[in-house]
Amino acid sequence: MKALSSVLSPKNLTVHRICLSRSLSYPNPITNLRTSINVNNNNSIKLNQRLQIHASSTAAMASSFNPEQARAPPALPLPTPPITKFKIGLCQLLVTADKERNIEHARKGIEEAAGKGAQLVMLPEIWNGPYSNDSFPVYAEDIDAGGDASPSTAMLSEVASSLKITIVGGSIPERSGGQLYNTCCVFGPDGKLKAKHRKIHLFDIDIPGKITFMESKTLTAGETPTVVDTEVGRIGIGICYDIRFQELAMIYAARGAHLLCYPGAFNMTTGPLHWELLQRARAADNQLYVATCSPARDTSAGYIAWGHSTLVGPFGEVLATTEHEPDIIIAEIDYSELELRRTSLPLAKQRRGDLYQLVDVQRLNSH
């Protein structure tokens, strides 16, 4: 009785009345479901209406902004890549003064990356010898002659063929016609040279009290943007300082590149400030993938590299990176992300061709 009286106390009776009144006020589950369906249908209709409005407004904007005229010649459509998903390997190598050791070390790095599933492997800028004006002539090779005249590229060709992979061979000093170039070679799975990019923008920099370096003292600038169709998609090639010039990346995007590869060796002054920033900017601006590969840091070297080799996605997101020690990064590239990002954020349809224009002189002259 005591227990019953405590349950039926005025205080508890009040609580029970509140609970009962609340339960009676709840809607019928079936009615609630119908209401929910109606709301969802209404939301669906509103969403479709918004999408239609967005599509029509985008079309109207395109017709008045003339986005196709923002590129001269007009941008090429993004080609269907031969593969949608694949793994890329970035070999952040420690470079020494021993050329033979560097070549063997690069070979092992490529083999390790391929062993982990990489179908595209990338090396750093100037990986066969020290990065210095004094060293460039000493370590330079005649790439066109091949064989013993270019042991570095001979190794790349052999390994690409034996492993059946594509290699973006970082860069080495090239001797050609009495000139020296900073050159990147791309080899296909058959071991054949598919493209050769000579660094277009030479690294001439003078930051008082920090760093002074003048590549133009020994090197000659390349004259040609490089886009190459490979077994893993269309790739635009730049070397280190090339990444600072957004016009080059824009040209590559307008030529239908899926991926930009920049072997580089940013230093301890500009590296912390700009290395990742520039990669993410080039990727986000052009809505494509950007891969970079640096030498590992050697604090005893005359030129100290920042390291931090990285893969960036088409939304400017860092997908994989490392610190400054020797390392091999394996990361996945998924080209379906390109269409997703470009549909969500249709920059190509929103460019103001009525106000500005990027001219691809090489393509324009070839028409």
NUSEDO-829635 format. One record per residue (C-alpha): residue in one letter; chain; x, y, z. Coordinates in steps of 0.1 Angstrom, whole numbers, padded with zeros to 4 digits. Layout:
<nuke:A timar:A x:X y:Y z:Z> $
...
% end
This chain:
<nuke:M timar:A x:0000 y:0000 z:0000> $
<nuke:K timar:A x:0029 y:0023 z:0008> $
<nuke:A timar:A x:0044 y:0017 z:-0026> $
<nuke:L timar:A x:0010 y:0022 z:-0043> $
<nuke:S timar:A x:0004 y:0055 z:-0024> $
<nuke:S timar:A x:0038 y:0068 z:-0034> $
<nuke:V timar:A x:0030 y:0061 z:-0071> $
<nuke:L timar:A x:-0004 y:0078 z:-0067> $
<nuke:S timar:A x:0010 y:0108 z:-0049> $
<nuke:P timar:A x:-0002 y:0142 z:-0062> $
<nuke:K timar:A x:0032 y:0149 z:-0077> $
<nuke:N timar:A x:0033 y:0116 z:-0096> $
<nuke:L timar:A x:-0003 y:0120 z:-0108> $
<nuke:T timar:A x:0007 y:0154 z:-0123> $
<nuke:V timar:A x:0036 y:0138 z:-0141> $
<nuke:H timar:A x:0014 y:0110 z:-0154> $
<nuke:R timar:A x:-0012 y:0135 z:-0167> $
<nuke:I timar:A x:0015 y:0154 z:-0186> $
<nuke:C timar:A x:0028 y:0122 z:-0201> $
<nuke:L timar:A x:-0007 y:0111 z:-0211> $
<nuke:S timar:A x:-0016 y:0145 z:-0226> $
<nuke:R timar:A x:0017 y:0145 z:-0246> $
<nuke:S timar:A x:0010 y:0110 z:-0259> $
<nuke:L timar:A x:-0025 y:0119 z:-0269> $
<nuke:S timar:A x:-0011 y:0150 z:-0288> $
<nuke:Y timar:A x:0013 y:0130 z:-0309> $
<nuke:P timar:A x:0002 y:0126 z:-0345> $
<nuke:N timar:A x:-0009 y:0093 z:-0359> $
<nuke:P timar:A x:0021 y:0074 z:-0373> $
<nuke:I timar:A x:0005 y:0070 z:-0407> $
<nuke:T timar:A x:-0005 y:0106 z:-0409> $
<nuke:N timar:A x:0030 y:0115 z:-0398> $
<nuke:L timar:A x:0045 y:0093 z:-0426> $
<nuke:R timar:A x:0021 y:0109 z:-0452> $
<nuke:T timar:A x:0032 y:0143 z:-0441> $
<nuke:S timar:A x:0068 y:0134 z:-0443> $
<nuke:I timar:A x:0064 y:0120 z:-0478> $
<nuke:N timar:A x:0046 y:0152 z:-0489> $
<nuke:V timar:A x:0073 y:0173 z:-0474> $
<nuke:N timar:A x:0100 y:0152 z:-0491> $
<nuke:N timar:A x:0081 y:0154 z:-0524> $
<nuke:N timar:A x:0078 y:0192 z:-0520> $
<nuke:N timar:A x:0116 y:0194 z:-0512> $
<nuke:S timar:A x:0123 y:0173 z:-0543> $
<nuke:I timar:A x:0102 y:0195 z:-0565> $
<nuke:K timar:A x:0119 y:0226 z:-0551> $
<nuke:L timar:A x:0153 y:0211 z:-0556> $
<nuke:N timar:A x:0145 y:0202 z:-0592> $
<nuke:Q timar:A x:0132 y:0237 z:-0597> $
<nuke:R timar:A x:0164 y:0252 z:-0583> $
<nuke:L timar:A x:0185 y:0230 z:-0605> $
<nuke:Q timar:A x:0165 y:0240 z:-0636> $
<nuke:I timar:A x:0169 y:0277 z:-0626> $
<nuke:H timar:A x:0206 y:0272 z:-0620> $
<nuke:A timar:A x:0210 y:0254 z:-0654> $
<nuke:S timar:A x:0191 y:0281 z:-0673> $
<nuke:S timar:A x:0209 y:0309 z:-0655> $
<nuke:T timar:A x:0243 y:0292 z:-0662> $
<nuke:A timar:A x:0233 y:0289 z:-0699> $
<nuke:A timar:A x:0222 y:0325 z:-0699> $
<nuke:M timar:A x:0255 y:0335 z:-0683> $
<nuke:A timar:A x:0274 y:0314 z:-0708> $
<nuke:S timar:A x:0257 y:0330 z:-0738> $
<nuke:S timar:A x:0264 y:0366 z:-0725> $
<nuke:F timar:A x:0299 y:0359 z:-0710> $
<nuke:N timar:A x:0312 y:0339 z:-0741> $
<nuke:P timar:A x:0333 y:0315 z:-0719> $
<nuke:E timar:A x:0344 y:0296 z:-0751> $
<nuke:Q timar:A x:0362 y:0328 z:-0761> $
<nuke:A timar:A x:0382 y:0330 z:-0728> $
<nuke:R timar:A x:0406 y:0306 z:-0745> $
<nuke:A timar:A x:0422 y:0311 z:-0779> $
<nuke:P timar:A x:0420 y:0287 z:-0795> $
<nuke:P timar:A x:0390 y:0274 z:-0775> $
<nuke:A timar:A x:0397 y:0248 z:-0748> $
<nuke:L timar:A x:0397 y:0212 z:-0759> $
<nuke:P timar:A x:0372 y:0189 z:-0743> $
<nuke:L timar:A x:0386 y:0167 z:-0715> $
<nuke:P timar:A x:0395 y:0134 z:-0732> $
<nuke:T timar:A x:0383 y:0101 z:-0719> $
<nuke:P timar:A x:0413 y:0087 z:-0700> $
<nuke:P timar:A x:0425 y:0051 z:-0708> $
<nuke:I timar:A x:0422 y:0043 z:-0671> $
<nuke:T timar:A x:0399 y:0058 z:-0644> $
<nuke:K timar:A x:0417 y:0048 z:-0613> $
<nuke:F timar:A x:0454 y:0041 z:-0607> $
<nuke:K timar:A x:0482 y:0045 z:-0582> $
<nuke:I timar:A x:0510 y:0071 z:-0585> $
<nuke:G timar:A x:0543 y:0067 z:-0568> $
<nuke:L timar:A x:0564 y:0098 z:-0558> $
<nuke:C timar:A x:0600 y:0089 z:-0550> $
<nuke:Q timar:A x:0616 y:0115 z:-0527> $
<nuke:L timar:A x:0652 y:0105 z:-0531> $
<nuke:L timar:A x:0683 y:0116 z:-0513> $
<nuke:V timar:A x:0707 y:0130 z:-0539> $
<nuke:T timar:A x:0745 y:0127 z:-0535> $
<nuke:A timar:A x:0776 y:0137 z:-0555> $
<nuke:D timar:A x:0779 y:0101 z:-0566> $
<nuke:K timar:A x:0761 y:0098 z:-0600> $
<nuke:E timar:A x:0762 y:0060 z:-0602> $
<nuke:R timar:A x:0748 y:0057 z:-0567> $
<nuke:N timar:A x:0720 y:0082 z:-0575> $
<nuke:I timar:A x:0710 y:0062 z:-0606> $
<nuke:E timar:A x:0710 y:0030 z:-0587> $
<nuke:H timar:A x:0691 y:0045 z:-0559> $
<nuke:A timar:A x:0665 y:0059 z:-0583> $
<nuke:R timar:A x:0661 y:0025 z:-0599> $
<nuke:K timar:A x:0654 y:0009 z:-0565> $
<nuke:G timar:A x:0629 y:0036 z:-0557> $
<nuke:I timar:A x:0610 y:0031 z:-0589> $
<nuke:E timar:A x:0610 y:-0007 z:-0584> $
<nuke:E timar:A x:0597 y:-0003 z:-0549> $
<nuke:A timar:A x:0569 y:0021 z:-0560> $
<nuke:A timar:A x:0559 y:-0003 z:-0588> $
<nuke:G timar:A x:0560 y:-0032 z:-0564> $
<nuke:K timar:A x:0534 y:-0013 z:-0543> $
<nuke:G timar:A x:0511 y:-0010 z:-0573> $
<nuke:A timar:A x:0521 y:0023 z:-0588> $
<nuke:Q timar:A x:0514 y:0025 z:-0626> $
<nuke:L timar:A x:0529 y:0060 z:-0628> $
<nuke:V timar:A x:0562 y:0068 z:-0610> $
<nuke:M timar:A x:0577 y:0102 z:-0606> $
<nuke:L timar:A x:0612 y:0113 z:-0596> $
<nuke:P timar:A x:0625 y:0147 z:-0583> $
<nuke:E timar:A x:0641 y:0176 z:-0600> $
<nuke:I timar:A x:0678 y:0171 z:-0607> $
<nuke:W timar:A x:0681 y:0137 z:-0591> $
<nuke:N timar:A x:0713 y:0124 z:-0607> $
<nuke:G timar:A x:0736 y:0150 z:-0591> $
<nuke:P timar:A x:0738 y:0181 z:-0568> $
<nuke:Y timar:A x:0716 y:0211 z:-0576> $
<nuke:S timar:A x:0741 y:0238 z:-0584> $
<nuke:N timar:A x:0754 y:0258 z:-0613> $
<nuke:D timar:A x:0788 y:0242 z:-0609> $
<nuke:S timar:A x:0774 y:0207 z:-0610> $
<nuke:F timar:A x:0750 y:0211 z:-0640> $
<nuke:P timar:A x:0777 y:0209 z:-0667> $
<nuke:V timar:A x:0795 y:0180 z:-0649> $
<nuke:Y timar:A x:0763 y:0158 z:-0646> $
<nuke:A timar:A x:0747 y:0168 z:-0679> $
<nuke:E timar:A x:0738 y:0141 z:-0704> $
<nuke:D timar:A x:0731 y:0140 z:-0741> $
<nuke:I timar:A x:0696 y:0126 z:-0739> $
<nuke:D timar:A x:0690 y:0125 z:-0777> $
<nuke:A timar:A x:0722 y:0103 z:-0781> $
<nuke:G timar:A x:0710 y:0079 z:-0754> $
<nuke:G timar:A x:0729 y:0048 z:-0744> $
<nuke:D timar:A x:0762 y:0056 z:-0726> $
<nuke:A timar:A x:0758 y:0093 z:-0734> $
<nuke:S timar:A x:0728 y:0093 z:-0711> $
<nuke:P timar:A x:0730 y:0066 z:-0684> $
<nuke:S timar:A x:0703 y:0083 z:-0663> $
<nuke:T timar:A x:0676 y:0081 z:-0691> $
<nuke:A timar:A x:0688 y:0047 z:-0702> $
<nuke:M timar:A x:0680 y:0034 z:-0668> $
<nuke:L timar:A x:0646 y:0050 z:-0669> $
<nuke:S timar:A x:0638 y:0035 z:-0703> $
<nuke:E timar:A x:0649 y:0000 z:-0692> $
<nuke:V timar:A x:0630 y:0001 z:-0659> $
<nuke:A timar:A x:0598 y:0015 z:-0675> $
<nuke:S timar:A x:0599 y:-0014 z:-0701> $
<nuke:S timar:A x:0607 y:-0042 z:-0676> $
<nuke:L timar:A x:0581 y:-0031 z:-0651> $
<nuke:K timar:A x:0555 y:-0020 z:-0677> $
<nuke:I timar:A x:0549 y:0014 z:-0661> $
<nuke:T timar:A x:0549 y:0051 z:-0671> $
<nuke:I timar:A x:0577 y:0072 z:-0656> $
<nuke:V timar:A x:0579 y:0109 z:-0653> $
<nuke:G timar:A x:0616 y:0110 z:-0648> $
<nuke:G timar:A x:0621 y:0140 z:-0626> $
<nuke:S timar:A x:0647 y:0161 z:-0643> $
<nuke:I timar:A x:0684 y:0160 z:-0651> $
<nuke:P timar:A x:0708 y:0185 z:-0668> $
<nuke:E timar:A x:0707 y:0180 z:-0705> $
<nuke:R timar:A x:0735 y:0189 z:-0730> $
<nuke:S timar:A x:0722 y:0197 z:-0765> $
<nuke:G timar:A x:0736 y:0219 z:-0793> $
<nuke:G timar:A x:0761 y:0235 z:-0770> $
<nuke:Q timar:A x:0734 y:0245 z:-0745> $
<nuke:L timar:A x:0724 y:0232 z:-0711> $
<nuke:Y timar:A x:0688 y:0226 z:-0701> $
<nuke:N timar:A x:0669 y:0214 z:-0671> $
<nuke:T timar:A x:0650 y:0185 z:-0687> $
<nuke:C timar:A x:0622 y:0161 z:-0677> $
<nuke:C timar:A x:0618 y:0129 z:-0697> $
<nuke:V timar:A x:0586 y:0108 z:-0698> $
<nuke:F timar:A x:0588 y:0071 z:-0707> $
<nuke:G timar:A x:0560 y:0047 z:-0715> $
<nuke:P timar:A x:0556 y:0010 z:-0705> $
<nuke:D timar:A x:0573 y:0001 z:-0738> $
<nuke:G timar:A x:0605 y:0020 z:-0726> $
<nuke:K timar:A x:0602 y:0046 z:-0754> $
<nuke:L timar:A x:0606 y:0083 z:-0748> $
<nuke:K timar:A x:0572 y:0098 z:-0750> $
<nuke:A timar:A x:0580 y:0135 z:-0742> $
<nuke:K timar:A x:0608 y:0157 z:-0732> $
<nuke:H timar:A x:0601 y:0189 z:-0713> $
<nuke:R timar:A x:0628 y:0216 z:-0709> $
<nuke:K timar:A x:0622 y:0239 z:-0679> $
<nuke:I timar:A x:0605 y:0270 z:-0694> $
<nuke:H timar:A x:0609 y:0294 z:-0665> $
<nuke:L timar:A x:0644 y:0296 z:-0651> $
<nuke:F timar:A x:0649 y:0299 z:-0613> $
<nuke:D timar:A x:0665 y:0333 z:-0609> $
<nuke:I timar:A x:0659 y:0346 z:-0574> $
<nuke:D timar:A x:0675 y:0370 z:-0550> $
<nuke:I timar:A x:0660 y:0373 z:-0515> $
<nuke:P timar:A x:0685 y:0393 z:-0495> $
<nuke:G timar:A x:0698 y:0375 z:-0465> $
<nuke:K timar:A x:0680 y:0343 z:-0475> $
<nuke:I timar:A x:0688 y:0328 z:-0509> $
<nuke:T timar:A x:0703 y:0338 z:-0542> $
<nuke:F timar:A x:0703 y:0315 z:-0572> $
<nuke:M timar:A x:0706 y:0322 z:-0609> $
<nuke:E timar:A x:0699 y:0292 z:-0631> $
<nuke:S timar:A x:0703 y:0314 z:-0661> $
<nuke:K timar:A x:0741 y:0316 z:-0655> $
<nuke:T timar:A x:0744 y:0281 z:-0669> $
<nuke:L timar:A x:0710 y:0269 z:-0681> $
<nuke:T timar:A x:0689 y:0279 z:-0712> $
<nuke:A timar:A x:0651 y:0282 z:-0710> $
<nuke:G timar:A x:0629 y:0257 z:-0728> $
<nuke:E timar:A x:0605 y:0271 z:-0754> $
<nuke:T timar:A x:0577 y:0246 z:-0755> $
<nuke:P timar:A x:0548 y:0237 z:-0731> $
<nuke:T timar:A x:0546 y:0199 z:-0729> $
<nuke:V timar:A x:0514 y:0178 z:-0728> $
<nuke:V timar:A x:0517 y:0141 z:-0733> $
<nuke:D timar:A x:0492 y:0113 z:-0737> $
<nuke:T timar:A x:0501 y:0083 z:-0716> $
<nuke:E timar:A x:0486 y:0050 z:-0705> $
<nuke:V timar:A x:0475 y:0068 z:-0673> $
<nuke:G timar:A x:0459 y:0099 z:-0689> $
<nuke:R timar:A x:0470 y:0132 z:-0705> $
<nuke:I timar:A x:0497 y:0148 z:-0684> $
<nuke:G timar:A x:0511 y:0184 z:-0685> $
<nuke:I timar:A x:0547 y:0187 z:-0674> $
<nuke:G timar:A x:0564 y:0215 z:-0656> $
<nuke:I timar:A x:0596 y:0217 z:-0636> $
<nuke:C timar:A x:0598 y:0235 z:-0602> $
<nuke:Y timar:A x:0597 y:0272 z:-0609> $
<nuke:D timar:A x:0572 y:0265 z:-0638> $
<nuke:I timar:A x:0546 y:0259 z:-0611> $
<nuke:R timar:A x:0546 y:0296 z:-0602> $
<nuke:F timar:A x:0532 y:0306 z:-0636> $
<nuke:Q timar:A x:0495 y:0299 z:-0637> $
<nuke:E timar:A x:0493 y:0307 z:-0674> $
<nuke:L timar:A x:0513 y:0275 z:-0682> $
<nuke:A timar:A x:0489 y:0254 z:-0660> $
<nuke:M timar:A x:0459 y:0271 z:-0677> $
<nuke:I timar:A x:0473 y:0262 z:-0711> $
<nuke:Y timar:A x:0477 y:0226 z:-0700> $
<nuke:A timar:A x:0441 y:0225 z:-0687> $
<nuke:A timar:A x:0429 y:0240 z:-0720> $
<nuke:R timar:A x:0447 y:0212 z:-0738> $
<nuke:G timar:A x:0427 y:0186 z:-0719> $
<nuke:A timar:A x:0452 y:0175 z:-0692> $
<nuke:H timar:A x:0440 y:0153 z:-0664> $
<nuke:L timar:A x:0471 y:0156 z:-0643> $
<nuke:L timar:A x:0500 y:0181 z:-0639> $
<nuke:C timar:A x:0534 y:0168 z:-0628> $
<nuke:Y timar:A x:0560 y:0191 z:-0614> $
<nuke:P timar:A x:0593 y:0176 z:-0603> $
<nuke:G timar:A x:0607 y:0204 z:-0581> $
<nuke:A timar:A x:0632 y:0214 z:-0554> $
<nuke:F timar:A x:0618 y:0243 z:-0535> $
<nuke:N timar:A x:0642 y:0257 z:-0509> $
<nuke:M timar:A x:0640 y:0264 z:-0472> $
<nuke:T timar:A x:0629 y:0299 z:-0478> $
<nuke:T timar:A x:0602 y:0296 z:-0504> $
<nuke:G timar:A x:0592 y:0260 z:-0495> $
<nuke:P timar:A x:0574 y:0266 z:-0462> $
<nuke:L timar:A x:0556 y:0296 z:-0477> $
<nuke:H timar:A x:0547 y:0286 z:-0513> $
<nuke:W timar:A x:0553 y:0249 z:-0521> $
<nuke:E timar:A x:0519 y:0235 z:-0510> $
<nuke:L timar:A x:0501 y:0268 z:-0517> $
<nuke:L timar:A x:0511 y:0268 z:-0554> $
<nuke:Q timar:A x:0502 y:0231 z:-0558> $
<nuke:R timar:A x:0468 y:0236 z:-0543> $
<nuke:A timar:A x:0462 y:0268 z:-0563> $
<nuke:R timar:A x:0471 y:0251 z:-0597> $
<nuke:A timar:A x:0448 y:0222 z:-0589> $
<nuke:A timar:A x:0418 y:0242 z:-0577> $
<nuke:D timar:A x:0421 y:0269 z:-0604> $
<nuke:N timar:A x:0422 y:0242 z:-0632> $
<nuke:Q timar:A x:0402 y:0215 z:-0615> $
<nuke:L timar:A x:0427 y:0187 z:-0621> $
<nuke:Y timar:A x:0452 y:0167 z:-0602> $
<nuke:V timar:A x:0487 y:0181 z:-0594> $
<nuke:A timar:A x:0516 y:0159 z:-0583> $
<nuke:T timar:A x:0550 y:0171 z:-0571> $
<nuke:C timar:A x:0582 y:0153 z:-0563> $
<nuke:S timar:A x:0612 y:0168 z:-0544> $
<nuke:P timar:A x:0646 y:0155 z:-0534> $
<nuke:A timar:A x:0649 y:0146 z:-0498> $
<nuke:R timar:A x:0665 y:0173 z:-0476> $
<nuke:D timar:A x:0703 y:0172 z:-0472> $
<nuke:T timar:A x:0713 y:0199 z:-0447> $
<nuke:S timar:A x:0750 y:0194 z:-0457> $
<nuke:A timar:A x:0743 y:0203 z:-0494> $
<nuke:G timar:A x:0749 y:0237 z:-0509> $
<nuke:Y timar:A x:0713 y:0239 z:-0519> $
<nuke:I timar:A x:0689 y:0225 z:-0493> $
<nuke:A timar:A x:0655 y:0212 z:-0506> $
<nuke:W timar:A x:0623 y:0216 z:-0487> $
<nuke:G timar:A x:0610 y:0181 z:-0495> $
<nuke:H timar:A x:0573 y:0175 z:-0489> $
<nuke:S timar:A x:0564 y:0157 z:-0521> $
<nuke:T timar:A x:0526 y:0158 z:-0525> $
<nuke:L timar:A x:0495 y:0148 z:-0545> $
<nuke:V timar:A x:0467 y:0173 z:-0547> $
<nuke:G timar:A x:0432 y:0166 z:-0559> $
<nuke:P timar:A x:0410 y:0187 z:-0583> $
<nuke:F timar:A x:0393 y:0205 z:-0554> $
<nuke:G timar:A x:0426 y:0217 z:-0540> $
<nuke:E timar:A x:0427 y:0190 z:-0513> $
<nuke:V timar:A x:0460 y:0174 z:-0502> $
<nuke:L timar:A x:0455 y:0137 z:-0508> $
<nuke:A timar:A x:0490 y:0125 z:-0498> $
<nuke:T timar:A x:0522 y:0141 z:-0487> $
<nuke:T timar:A x:0554 y:0134 z:-0467> $
<nuke:E timar:A x:0580 y:0153 z:-0446> $
<nuke:H timar:A x:0615 y:0159 z:-0458> $
<nuke:E timar:A x:0632 y:0125 z:-0453> $
<nuke:P timar:A x:0637 y:0100 z:-0481> $
<nuke:D timar:A x:0603 y:0084 z:-0487> $
<nuke:I timar:A x:0581 y:0069 z:-0513> $
<nuke:I timar:A x:0545 y:0080 z:-0514> $
<nuke:I timar:A x:0518 y:0057 z:-0530> $
<nuke:A timar:A x:0485 y:0074 z:-0536> $
<nuke:E timar:A x:0454 y:0068 z:-0557> $
<nuke:I timar:A x:0442 y:0091 z:-0585> $
<nuke:D timar:A x:0405 y:0088 z:-0595> $
<nuke:Y timar:A x:0397 y:0107 z:-0627> $
<nuke:S timar:A x:0360 y:0105 z:-0621> $
<nuke:E timar:A x:0366 y:0132 z:-0595> $
<nuke:L timar:A x:0374 y:0157 z:-0623> $
<nuke:E timar:A x:0339 y:0155 z:-0638> $
<nuke:L timar:A x:0323 y:0156 z:-0604> $
<nuke:R timar:A x:0342 y:0188 z:-0594> $
<nuke:R timar:A x:0336 y:0205 z:-0627> $
<nuke:T timar:A x:0299 y:0197 z:-0626> $
<nuke:S timar:A x:0296 y:0210 z:-0591> $
<nuke:L timar:A x:0316 y:0241 z:-0598> $
<nuke:P timar:A x:0313 y:0249 z:-0635> $
<nuke:L timar:A x:0342 y:0273 z:-0639> $
<nuke:A timar:A x:0345 y:0265 z:-0676> $
<nuke:K timar:A x:0310 y:0278 z:-0683> $
<nuke:Q timar:A x:0315 y:0309 z:-0662> $
<nuke:R timar:A x:0347 y:0324 z:-0676> $
<nuke:R timar:A x:0343 y:0359 z:-0689> $
<nuke:G timar:A x:0354 y:0356 z:-0725> $
<nuke:D timar:A x:0339 y:0390 z:-0730> $
<nuke:L timar:A x:0365 y:0405 z:-0706> $
<nuke:Y timar:A x:0397 y:0385 z:-0708> $
<nuke:Q timar:A x:0414 y:0358 z:-0729> $
<nuke:L timar:A x:0443 y:0334 z:-0725> $
<nuke:V timar:A x:0462 y:0329 z:-0758> $
<nuke:D timar:A x:0479 y:0295 z:-0764> $
<nuke:V timar:A x:0504 y:0309 z:-0790> $
<nuke:Q timar:A x:0517 y:0274 z:-0799> $
<nuke:R timar:A x:0483 y:0260 z:-0807> $
<nuke:L timar:A x:0472 y:0293 z:-0824> $
<nuke:N timar:A x:0502 y:0292 z:-0847> $
<nuke:S timar:A x:0496 y:0255 z:-0855> $
<nuke:H timar:A x:0461 y:0261 z:-0869> $
% end
